[in-house]
């Protein structure tokens, strides 16, 4: 589980890779959260838009989902990872209605609560998802990409 996560905008993979050591900081618009598995969240969000359902996906289906987020920088012994969100997910988040985002946030929260119990993040997950959707809208409008940095 990542301690610190930032979903952020960058013009391309090269720019996103520069965040590896310190995160996006003030250089890129970002949304931060804590104590999540960003790659699993990204896969679950993508699955939701491709196969909408209020039911949480069984773990074996979620972990078998493709495309899994693409590494921009692979983790080294320090555990820092930078992922690119799939373009189709970025477009889906940008075009999602409030009702779709609320339904996805409910499903995501339910899954995390069932897996993590009291150790679940204290972040307001619906607010995180709404903010990531706003970043996705910006990415679609500017032609940049949506990324995740985690430690």
GROMACS elastic network, one bead per residue, 0.5 to 0.9 nm:
[ bonds ]
;  ai    aj funct       b0    kb
    1    35     6  0.59736   500
    1    36     6  0.55955   500
    1    37     6  0.51492   500
    1    38     6  0.83922   500
    1   151     6  0.87259   500
    2     5     6  0.66913   500
    2    34     6  0.70163   500
    2    35     6  0.53271   500
    2    36     6  0.55941   500
    2    37     6  0.58110   500
    2    38     6  0.74625   500
    2    79     6  0.83577   500
    2    80     6  0.86623   500
    2   150     6  0.59813   500
    2   151     6  0.52901   500
    3    33     6  0.84953   500
    3    34     6  0.52930   500
    3    36     6  0.71387   500
    3    37     6  0.89205   500
    3   150     6  0.73763   500
    3   151     6  0.57985   500
    4    32     6  0.73702   500
    4    33     6  0.62812   500
    4    35     6  0.64936   500
    4    36     6  0.80642   500
    4   149     6  0.82212   500
    4   150     6  0.55524   500
    4   151     6  0.53273   500
    5    23     6  0.87023   500
    5    31     6  0.82223   500
    5    32     6  0.55592   500
    5    33     6  0.52859   500
    5    34     6  0.57049   500
    5    35     6  0.77084   500
    5    36     6  0.75045   500
    5    37     6  0.86063   500
    5    38     6  0.71261   500
    5   148     6  0.69636   500
    5   149     6  0.57031   500
    5   151     6  0.66177   500
    6    23     6  0.73963   500
    6    24     6  0.73311   500
    6    25     6  0.89596   500
    6    30     6  0.60948   500
    6    31     6  0.54334   500
    6    33     6  0.64586   500
    6    34     6  0.85829   500
    6    38     6  0.89436   500
    6   147     6  0.81730   500
    6   148     6  0.56246   500
    6   149     6  0.51696   500
    6   150     6  0.63667   500
    7    24     6  0.86728   500
    7    29     6  0.85186   500
    7    30     6  0.54339   500
    7    31     6  0.52359   500
    7    32     6  0.64259   500
    7    33     6  0.85211   500
    7    38     6  0.88054   500
    7   132     6  0.67349   500
    7   135     6  0.82435   500
    7   146     6  0.70585   500
    7   147     6  0.55633   500
    7   149     6  0.63828   500
    7   150     6  0.86623   500
    8    16     6  0.85189   500
    8    24     6  0.69264   500
    8    28     6  0.62983   500
    8    29     6  0.56061   500
    8    31     6  0.64105   500
    8    32     6  0.85904   500
    8   132     6  0.80831   500
    8   135     6  0.71104   500
    8   145     6  0.83849   500
    8   146     6  0.58028   500
    8   147     6  0.52362   500
    8   148     6  0.61524   500
    8   149     6  0.76993   500
    9    12     6  0.87474   500
    9    16     6  0.79986   500
    9    24     6  0.87396   500
    9    28     6  0.58881   500
    9    29     6  0.56767   500
    9    30     6  0.65117   500
    9   135     6  0.66082   500
    9   136     6  0.80252   500
    9   138     6  0.80034   500
    9   139     6  0.65349   500
    9   144     6  0.68538   500
    9   145     6  0.58018   500
    9   147     6  0.61869   500
    9   148     6  0.87810   500
   10    13     6  0.74248   500
   10    14     6  0.87205   500
   10    15     6  0.60507   500
   10    16     6  0.55607   500
   10    24     6  0.89836   500
   10    28     6  0.64373   500
   10    29     6  0.81219   500
   10   139     6  0.80880   500
   10   144     6  0.58055   500
   10   145     6  0.55050   500
   10   146     6  0.65743   500
   10   147     6  0.72112   500
   11    14     6  0.82634   500
   11    15     6  0.64294   500
   11    16     6  0.75999   500
   11   139     6  0.82862   500
   11   142     6  0.82608   500
   11   143     6  0.72835   500
   11   145     6  0.58593   500
   11   146     6  0.86624   500
   12    15     6  0.54842   500
   12    16     6  0.62337   500
   12    17     6  0.87199   500
   12   144     6  0.60489   500
   12   145     6  0.59634   500
   12   146     6  0.88324   500
   13    17     6  0.59730   500
   13    18     6  0.87533   500
   13    72     6  0.62447   500
   13    84     6  0.75994   500
   13   145     6  0.78005   500
   13   147     6  0.86298   500
   14    17     6  0.51856   500
   14    18     6  0.67551   500
   14    72     6  0.81863   500
   15    18     6  0.53901   500
   15    19     6  0.74872   500
   16    19     6  0.57167   500
   16    20     6  0.77226   500
   16    24     6  0.79653   500
   16    28     6  0.89853   500
   16    72     6  0.73425   500
   16    73     6  0.88069   500
   16    82     6  0.74743   500
   16    83     6  0.86812   500
   16    84     6  0.84373   500
   16   145     6  0.86334   500
   16   146     6  0.89731   500
   16   147     6  0.70807   500
   16   148     6  0.88329   500
   16   149     6  0.86702   500
   17    20     6  0.55868   500
   17    21     6  0.89254   500
   17    72     6  0.61111   500
   17    73     6  0.61462   500
   17    82     6  0.69180   500
   18    21     6  0.74556   500
   18    22     6  0.85494   500
   18    23     6  0.82915   500
   18    24     6  0.82475   500
   19    22     6  0.57331   500
   19    24     6  0.50855   500
   19    25     6  0.80502   500
   19    27     6  0.88922   500
   19    82     6  0.79036   500
   19   149     6  0.75019   500
   20    23     6  0.58163   500
   20    24     6  0.81230   500
   20    73     6  0.70809   500
   20    80     6  0.67816   500
   20    81     6  0.70453   500
   20    82     6  0.65589   500
   20   149     6  0.72569   500
   20   150     6  0.87487   500
   21    80     6  0.76086   500
   22    25     6  0.72140   500
   23    82     6  0.89202   500
   23   149     6  0.62342   500
   23   150     6  0.76989   500
   23   151     6  0.86995   500
   24    27     6  0.58853   500
   24    28     6  0.55342   500
   24    29     6  0.77997   500
   24    30     6  0.71553   500
   24   149     6  0.75289   500
   25    28     6  0.66119   500
   25    29     6  0.82988   500
   25    30     6  0.79357   500
   26    29     6  0.70041   500
   26    30     6  0.82118   500
   29   135     6  0.76549   500
   30   131     6  0.86465   500
   30   132     6  0.81354   500
   30   135     6  0.74979   500
   31   128     6  0.69727   500
   31   131     6  0.65107   500
   31   132     6  0.65862   500
   31   135     6  0.82569   500
   32   128     6  0.76968   500
   33    36     6  0.77348   500
   33   121     6  0.82919   500
   33   122     6  0.88441   500
   33   123     6  0.62791   500
   33   124     6  0.87164   500
   33   125     6  0.86011   500
   33   128     6  0.72603   500
   34   121     6  0.63159   500
   34   122     6  0.78338   500
   34   123     6  0.69496   500
   35   119     6  0.85993   500
   35   120     6  0.73178   500
   35   121     6  0.53705   500
   35   122     6  0.83785   500
   35   123     6  0.87193   500
   36    39     6  0.88733   500
   36    40     6  0.84177   500
   36    41     6  0.77157   500
   36   112     6  0.85908   500
   36   120     6  0.80873   500
   36   121     6  0.68380   500
   37    40     6  0.54148   500
   37    41     6  0.62310   500
   37    42     6  0.87217   500
   37   150     6  0.86897   500
   38    42     6  0.60640   500
   38    43     6  0.85704   500
   38    83     6  0.86886   500
   38   148     6  0.70876   500
   38   149     6  0.83651   500
   38   150     6  0.73656   500
   39    42     6  0.51187   500
   39    43     6  0.62137   500
   39    44     6  0.86081   500
   39    68     6  0.72856   500
   39    69     6  0.60683   500
   39    70     6  0.89893   500
   39    83     6  0.76312   500
   39    85     6  0.88346   500
   39   148     6  0.83341   500
   40    43     6  0.50823   500
   40    44     6  0.60767   500
   40    45     6  0.85643   500
   40    62     6  0.76393   500
   40    63     6  0.74816   500
   40    68     6  0.83075   500
   40    69     6  0.86076   500
   41    44     6  0.50637   500
   41    45     6  0.60970   500
   41    46     6  0.85489   500
   41   108     6  0.76478   500
   42    45     6  0.51755   500
   42    46     6  0.61718   500
   42    47     6  0.85647   500
   42    68     6  0.78248   500
   42    69     6  0.67675   500
   42    85     6  0.68864   500
   42    86     6  0.84490   500
   42    89     6  0.81913   500
   43    46     6  0.51173   500
   43    47     6  0.60701   500
   43    48     6  0.85998   500
   43    62     6  0.69725   500
   43    63     6  0.79867   500
   43    65     6  0.65526   500
   43    66     6  0.76096   500
   43    67     6  0.75641   500
   43    68     6  0.58731   500
   43    69     6  0.68777   500
   43    85     6  0.89243   500
   44    48     6  0.61330   500
   44    49     6  0.88587   500
   44    56     6  0.89211   500
   44    57     6  0.79455   500
   44    62     6  0.64829   500
   44    63     6  0.89866   500
   44    65     6  0.82155   500
   44   104     6  0.89135   500
   44   108     6  0.75060   500
   45    48     6  0.51090   500
   45    49     6  0.66003   500
   45    50     6  0.88014   500
   45    89     6  0.73658   500
   45    93     6  0.85642   500
   45   104     6  0.71135   500
   45   105     6  0.89729   500
   45   108     6  0.80299   500
   46    49     6  0.54338   500
   46    50     6  0.62780   500
   46    51     6  0.84910   500
   46    65     6  0.87691   500
   46    66     6  0.89216   500
   46    67     6  0.85331   500
   46    68     6  0.89595   500
   46    86     6  0.79605   500
   46    88     6  0.78181   500
   46    89     6  0.53195   500
   46    90     6  0.88405   500
   46    92     6  0.81210   500
   46    93     6  0.89108   500
   47    50     6  0.50921   500
   47    51     6  0.56761   500
   47    52     6  0.73502   500
   47    57     6  0.86782   500
   47    62     6  0.77741   500
   47    65     6  0.72173   500
   47    66     6  0.86061   500
   47    89     6  0.88867   500
   48    51     6  0.52190   500
   48    53     6  0.65265   500
   48    54     6  0.85425   500
   48   104     6  0.68316   500
   48   107     6  0.89556   500
   49    52     6  0.54380   500
   49    53     6  0.87647   500
   49    89     6  0.75085   500
   49    92     6  0.66465   500
   49    93     6  0.84029   500
   49    96     6  0.88594   500
   49   100     6  0.87627   500
   49   104     6  0.86998   500
   50    89     6  0.88433   500
   50    92     6  0.89859   500
   52    55     6  0.88170   500
   52   104     6  0.86401   500
   53    56     6  0.76534   500
   53    57     6  0.86173   500
   53   103     6  0.86889   500
   53   104     6  0.85897   500
   53   107     6  0.84703   500
   54   103     6  0.68109   500
   54   104     6  0.75364   500
   54   106     6  0.80465   500
   54   107     6  0.59895   500
   55    58     6  0.89161   500
   55   107     6  0.66621   500
   56    59     6  0.88364   500
   56   107     6  0.57557   500
   56   108     6  0.73359   500
   56   110     6  0.72339   500
   56   111     6  0.59144   500
   57    60     6  0.82041   500
   57    61     6  0.63513   500
   57    62     6  0.59885   500
   57   107     6  0.89123   500
   57   111     6  0.80711   500
   58    61     6  0.54511   500
   58    62     6  0.63019   500
   58    63     6  0.87713   500
   59    62     6  0.50321   500
   59    63     6  0.60112   500
   59    64     6  0.83970   500
   60    63     6  0.53503   500
   60    64     6  0.61138   500
   60    65     6  0.87002   500
   61    64     6  0.51382   500
   61    65     6  0.62083   500
   62    65     6  0.52486   500
   62    66     6  0.89356   500
   63    66     6  0.85833   500
   63    68     6  0.85035   500
   64    68     6  0.83989   500
   65    68     6  0.63539   500
   66    69     6  0.83343   500
   67    70     6  0.79228   500
   67    86     6  0.72840   500
   68    85     6  0.86094   500
   68    86     6  0.79649   500
   69    83     6  0.59455   500
   69    84     6  0.59933   500
   69    85     6  0.55045   500
   69    86     6  0.62344   500
   70    82     6  0.85667   500
   70    83     6  0.54198   500
   70    84     6  0.53120   500
   70    85     6  0.69103   500
   70    86     6  0.74252   500
   71    74     6  0.57511   500
   71    75     6  0.87034   500
   71    81     6  0.73645   500
   71    82     6  0.59979   500
   71    84     6  0.63274   500
   72    81     6  0.78551   500
   72    82     6  0.53388   500
   72    83     6  0.52703   500
   72    84     6  0.62848   500
   72   147     6  0.86849   500
   73    76     6  0.88704   500
   73    80     6  0.83173   500
   73    81     6  0.59587   500
   73    82     6  0.51947   500
   73    83     6  0.71182   500
   74    79     6  0.87685   500
   74    80     6  0.77429   500
   74    81     6  0.57197   500
   74    82     6  0.69707   500
   74    83     6  0.84239   500
   75    78     6  0.69951   500
   75    79     6  0.51091   500
   75    80     6  0.52083   500
   75    82     6  0.79693   500
   76    79     6  0.56525   500
   76    80     6  0.67794   500
   76    81     6  0.81178   500
   77    80     6  0.81310   500
   78   151     6  0.78399   500
   79   150     6  0.80186   500
   79   151     6  0.57950   500
   80   149     6  0.73036   500
   80   150     6  0.55971   500
   81   148     6  0.78628   500
   81   149     6  0.57235   500
   81   150     6  0.53706   500
   81   151     6  0.66580   500
   82   147     6  0.69394   500
   82   148     6  0.55094   500
   82   150     6  0.65763   500
   83   146     6  0.87252   500
   83   147     6  0.55121   500
   83   148     6  0.50456   500
   83   149     6  0.65498   500
   83   150     6  0.86817   500
   84    87     6  0.84443   500
   84   145     6  0.72712   500
   84   146     6  0.61876   500
   84   148     6  0.64397   500
   85    88     6  0.84543   500
   85    89     6  0.67580   500
   85    90     6  0.66752   500
   85   145     6  0.76846   500
   85   146     6  0.57091   500
   85   147     6  0.55470   500
   85   148     6  0.72547   500
   86    89     6  0.52717   500
   86    90     6  0.63870   500
   86    91     6  0.88104   500
   86   146     6  0.82962   500
   87    91     6  0.62052   500
   87    92     6  0.85153   500
   87   140     6  0.89770   500
   87   145     6  0.77761   500
   87   146     6  0.81895   500
   88    91     6  0.51277   500
   88    92     6  0.60555   500
   88    93     6  0.85973   500
   89    93     6  0.59885   500
   89    94     6  0.83793   500
   89   136     6  0.85974   500
   90    93     6  0.52462   500
   90    94     6  0.61327   500
   90    95     6  0.86600   500
   90   133     6  0.78326   500
   90   135     6  0.87211   500
   90   136     6  0.51689   500
   90   137     6  0.77147   500
   90   139     6  0.75733   500
   90   140     6  0.72857   500
   90   145     6  0.80062   500
   90   146     6  0.67594   500
   91    94     6  0.50559   500
   91    95     6  0.61727   500
   91    96     6  0.85093   500
   91   136     6  0.68746   500
   91   137     6  0.75376   500
   91   139     6  0.86391   500
   91   140     6  0.65507   500
   92    95     6  0.51741   500
   92    96     6  0.58729   500
   92   133     6  0.86660   500
   92   136     6  0.84461   500
   93    96     6  0.51220   500
   93    97     6  0.85786   500
   93   101     6  0.79679   500
   93   129     6  0.88521   500
   93   130     6  0.88164   500
   93   132     6  0.77922   500
   93   134     6  0.80570   500
   93   135     6  0.88740   500
   93   136     6  0.60248   500
   93   137     6  0.73489   500
   94    97     6  0.87181   500
   94   132     6  0.88636   500
   94   133     6  0.54543   500
   94   134     6  0.67287   500
   94   135     6  0.78641   500
   94   138     6  0.79302   500
   94   139     6  0.83505   500
   94   140     6  0.70822   500
   95   133     6  0.83368   500
   95   136     6  0.87478   500
   95   137     6  0.74398   500
   96    99     6  0.80060   500
   96   100     6  0.59091   500
   96   101     6  0.64391   500
   96   133     6  0.77504   500
   97   100     6  0.51724   500
   97   101     6  0.63384   500
   97   102     6  0.86085   500
   98   101     6  0.51162   500
   98   102     6  0.60624   500
   98   103     6  0.85702   500
   98   130     6  0.81636   500
   99   102     6  0.50798   500
   99   103     6  0.61396   500
   99   104     6  0.85822   500
  100   103     6  0.51255   500
  100   104     6  0.61269   500
  100   105     6  0.85212   500
  101   104     6  0.50707   500
  101   105     6  0.59936   500
  101   106     6  0.85327   500
  101   126     6  0.75885   500
  101   129     6  0.70536   500
  101   130     6  0.68444   500
  101   133     6  0.82842   500
  102   105     6  0.50332   500
  102   106     6  0.61328   500
  102   107     6  0.86602   500
  102   126     6  0.65750   500
  102   129     6  0.86158   500
  102   130     6  0.84907   500
  103   106     6  0.51319   500
  103   107     6  0.63080   500
  103   108     6  0.86124   500
  104   107     6  0.51257   500
  104   108     6  0.60083   500
  104   109     6  0.84525   500
  104   126     6  0.84535   500
  104   129     6  0.85378   500
  105   108     6  0.50344   500
  105   109     6  0.59243   500
  105   110     6  0.84160   500
  105   125     6  0.64491   500
  105   126     6  0.50961   500
  105   127     6  0.87170   500
  105   128     6  0.89465   500
  105   129     6  0.67637   500
  105   130     6  0.88473   500
  106   109     6  0.51957   500
  106   110     6  0.60945   500
  106   111     6  0.86729   500
  106   125     6  0.86634   500
  106   126     6  0.76122   500
  107   110     6  0.51077   500
  107   111     6  0.62585   500
  107   112     6  0.86922   500
  108   111     6  0.52246   500
  108   112     6  0.62346   500
  108   113     6  0.85784   500
  108   125     6  0.81582   500
  109   112     6  0.51438   500
  109   113     6  0.59922   500
  109   114     6  0.85194   500
  109   120     6  0.89760   500
  109   125     6  0.68840   500
  109   126     6  0.83364   500
  110   113     6  0.51629   500
  110   114     6  0.61552   500
  110   115     6  0.86654   500
  111   114     6  0.51764   500
  111   115     6  0.62330   500
  111   116     6  0.84534   500
  112   115     6  0.51197   500
  112   116     6  0.56308   500
  112   117     6  0.73840   500
  112   120     6  0.64937   500
  112   121     6  0.84943   500
  113   116     6  0.52749   500
  113   118     6  0.75175   500
  113   119     6  0.83441   500
  113   120     6  0.60812   500
  113   121     6  0.89692   500
  114   117     6  0.57732   500
  115   119     6  0.89889   500
  115   120     6  0.81890   500
  116   119     6  0.51846   500
  116   121     6  0.84570   500
  117   120     6  0.56667   500
  118   121     6  0.84656   500
  119   122     6  0.86408   500
  120   123     6  0.87497   500
  121   124     6  0.83602   500
  121   125     6  0.84846   500
  122   125     6  0.83994   500
  123   126     6  0.88147   500
  123   127     6  0.82976   500
  123   128     6  0.75568   500
  124   127     6  0.53774   500
  124   128     6  0.62668   500
  124   129     6  0.88034   500
  125   129     6  0.61013   500
  125   130     6  0.85174   500
  126   129     6  0.51323   500
  126   130     6  0.61365   500
  126   131     6  0.86067   500
  127   130     6  0.50512   500
  127   131     6  0.61241   500
  127   132     6  0.85730   500
  128   131     6  0.51594   500
  128   132     6  0.61669   500
  128   133     6  0.86071   500
  129   132     6  0.50454   500
  129   133     6  0.61304   500
  129   134     6  0.86869   500
  130   133     6  0.50502   500
  130   134     6  0.63886   500
  130   135     6  0.88356   500
  131   134     6  0.50479   500
  131   135     6  0.64080   500
  131   136     6  0.86725   500
  132   136     6  0.61706   500
  132   137     6  0.86840   500
  132   146     6  0.87122   500
  133   137     6  0.62551   500
  133   138     6  0.87008   500
  134   137     6  0.50625   500
  134   138     6  0.64096   500
  134   139     6  0.86955   500
  135   138     6  0.50548   500
  135   139     6  0.61606   500
  135   140     6  0.86835   500
  135   146     6  0.71964   500
  136   140     6  0.61603   500
  136   141     6  0.85192   500
  136   145     6  0.79857   500
  136   146     6  0.63237   500
  137   140     6  0.52070   500
  137   141     6  0.61531   500
  137   142     6  0.86245   500
  138   141     6  0.50313   500
  138   142     6  0.60080   500
  138   143     6  0.82198   500
  138   144     6  0.80228   500
  139   142     6  0.52751   500
  139   143     6  0.56173   500
  139   145     6  0.54095   500
  139   146     6  0.62816   500
  140   143     6  0.53509   500
  140   144     6  0.68222   500
  140   145     6  0.77386   500
  140   146     6  0.89985   500
  141   144     6  0.80031   500
  142   145     6  0.86587   500
